[in-house]
């Protein structure tokens, strides 16, 4: 999504009364920290840190069950 769409989806421009340029600057900082990524067309997408966190949230409970059931370590 472009910066304008991103600002609207995140509610930045409405709820925080931020300008499009400020929303774009914040999104660019999020890219630097891996929270978002920017493709060759300049569109923003979820970054690796969100993906990694989501994967951990999904796998940790299953890994704990495997560990508890087998008595072995379990990791991704």
N, C-alpha and C positions, 0 to 999 in steps of 0.2 A: 504494500500500500504506500501511497505517497505521503508526504508530510501532512498535508491537509486532512487526508483520511485518517492518518494516525492520530492526529490531534482530536478529531471527532470521536474516534473509537475509544480512545483513552479518556475522553471527556475533558481534555486539557483546556481547549479553547473556551468551553462553556462554563464548567464548574470552577475553574481556577482563573478565568478571565485572562488567559495567556494569548499573546499574539501568535500568529503562525510562525514567525521567525523564532520566537522563544521556544515554541513546541519543537521546531526543527533542531534548534541548538540542544535541547534536552535529549531528543532522540539520538543526535550525533554523539553525545556523551554516553548514552546507553550502549551505542555501538562499541565505543572504546572499552567498555567494561564487559562486553560479551552478552549483554542482555538482549540486544537486538543485533541484526546484521543487515547490511545494505547490499543489494545485488547490483549488477552492472547497469541496470536501468534506473538506479537511484531509489528503488522501492525498499521499504523496511520489512523485515521478517523477524520472527522470534530468533534469538541468538542461542549459542551453544549452552550458556549458563542456564537458561530456562529449560532447554531440552535435558540437560544433565540432571537438573533438580527434579523434573517430572519423572525421569527414568528412575532416579533414586527413590522417589516417593512410591513408585509402583513396585519396585523390586525388593526393597528392604523388608517388608512384612513376609514375603515369600522366602527370602533368604533366612530370616530368623526361624521360620517354621522348619526349613530344611536343616538348619544347624541344630535346633532343639530335638528334632526327630532322629537325626543320624549321629549326633555328638561330634560331628566334624565341622570344620570351618566352611563357610560358604561366602563367596564374594563374586562380584562382577568385575 
